[in-house]
Amino acid sequence: MLPIEALQSRIANSELGQQWIMHPLINKDVWALIDLGYTKEELAILGRQYIYFNGLRLSWLKLLTKLTVLASVREKHSFGTIKQRIQTLKQLDKFLASKGYIKPEILTDTLLLEFVAGIKDCQRATLAYASRLWTEEQWLKLPYTHQKYQRSTPQVEIIPEEVLYQIYENLELFPAPLERLFRLQLVLGCRIGEMLRMPRRCLKQEDSQWFLLRWIEKQKHWKYHQIYHGVAELIQEQQRFIDLQFGNNSNFDKLFCKVSTNSQNQTKNLGRRFNRKQIYTPDLLSESIVQNWLKDFREESDLRDKYGKRFNLTSHMFRRTKASIMAYCETEDEYIAAVLGHSSLDMLPHYRQRSLERLEKEAKSKGYVDMYGRVTSFKPRKRRYEKLAQLLKVNTTLGECHRPVMLGDCQYRYACLSCHHHRVTKEDKPKLLADYQLLQQDLEKSRKAGQERRVIEINRLLGLLKARLEGLEELENLNRDKVNEQKA
């Protein structure tokens, strides 16, 4: 058996361990977050003051868990990640104790793989991180190799179009400041902690351009981002609310304040929050309060997905939805990372893949051909979210118009064949062929009548129709090849 004293000796001889083995917190089971370097502002936003290790029964695993937390803090990982790591290692502690494996030297790869099989991908990542850390520092080498191929693609939880519709229809249920908070989070793609930290005087104007001062959590610094004037107007509306509520000279320096109700017992009144008087105080709005409002909101508005199942809305989904929309609109990865404040591009391929999977699914059901005869595997890009774009689609006599309504009046009205917003599908082929034959007949008559300008116009239309028909033929060949590949 590896005595706890031997483990402590190994730790004391390691590069990191020698710094931490005498740490004032190492022998405590309840740690104050402020002692780990968190500011009072961060604690107010988190709505948490402490982390707990008293659920761990194996002394060697408890010590390694504490060291893992110190390493995570040193590497500036988020509180959510740190909390996840503690919960996963507590779960490992419970699993090992139930199996009777209380000594680290008798652990086996088979046993750890059994544990891994019953946990989520994010928890597997915790075990991989801990195993790598313990091995590199020579604290303990687990007989476990993290296998990347076992890890499925991360579930990118975004808000589906049908649910986003319901949210926008019911946003007015929220008190006005919270409504503005969630509208801004979806537009900006900020983490909720970044939104709650946003300063009251966060705007600056240079000529006609507006800039917003944002805290970038992963990079730990403030940065100005250029924003659309409509976003600036929404922020100014919230600034006026704070000024009116607490006075222009108030010391409260945040854009969003604490929102509560006059209920004495909030836990017994879930779902009734929207029917009570709101109380605004010049205090930081915490993440836990935000999530409680969202929990009540999804109940009050009865959010459901297309299968009729209850949709569990969280604030982080607004951020992920922003990323997914940008990926769907073919925005460059580097720009998405800059907007979202990502410290790396690691997560972006998952948004991109999610978008591609949706487009491929569309392509299987319906392919499009544009005015140049090019086959497109998906519908033209929209300035609104996917389902909203369906409302903008207009059926024409020869195909579909996908022109966004915000472009103003249509200059090609009744001349869809000349418009790059026009698309045709294989269902339109019979009508296109019929029109092509009629135009050929008109062309022959015009030539005989010596109508030169009419001949030029008909030839132009024939060219546009021919390009579309050739594109549809190419689309049919592509679909045929796919079927043959699947059979093979």
Buried (B, 14 or more C-beta within 10 A) or exposed (E): EEEEEEBBEBBEEBEBBEEBBEBEBBEEEEBEBEEBEBEEEBBBBBBBEEBEBEBBEBEBBBBBBBBBBBBBBEEEBEBBBBBBBBEBBBBBBBBBBEEEBBEBEEBEEEBBBEBBEEBEEBBBBBBBBBBEBBEEBEBBEBBBEBEEEEBEEBEBEBBBBBBBBBBEEBBEBBBEBBBBBBBBBBBBBBBBBBBBBBEBEBBEEEEEEBBBBBBBBBEEEEEBBEBEEEBBEBBEEBBEBBEEBBEEEEEBEBBBBBBBBEBEEBEEBEEBBBEEEBEBEBBBBBBEBBBBBBBBBBBBBEBBEEEEEEBEBBBBBBBBBBBBBBBBEEBEBEEBBEBBBBEEEEBBBBBBBBBBEBBEEBBEEBBBBBBEBEBBBBBBEBEBBBBBBEEBBBEBEBBBBBBBEEEEEBEBEEEBBEBEBBBBBBEBBEEBEEBBEEBEEBBEEBEEEEBEEBBEBBEEBBEBBEBBBEBBBBBBEBBEEEEEEEEE
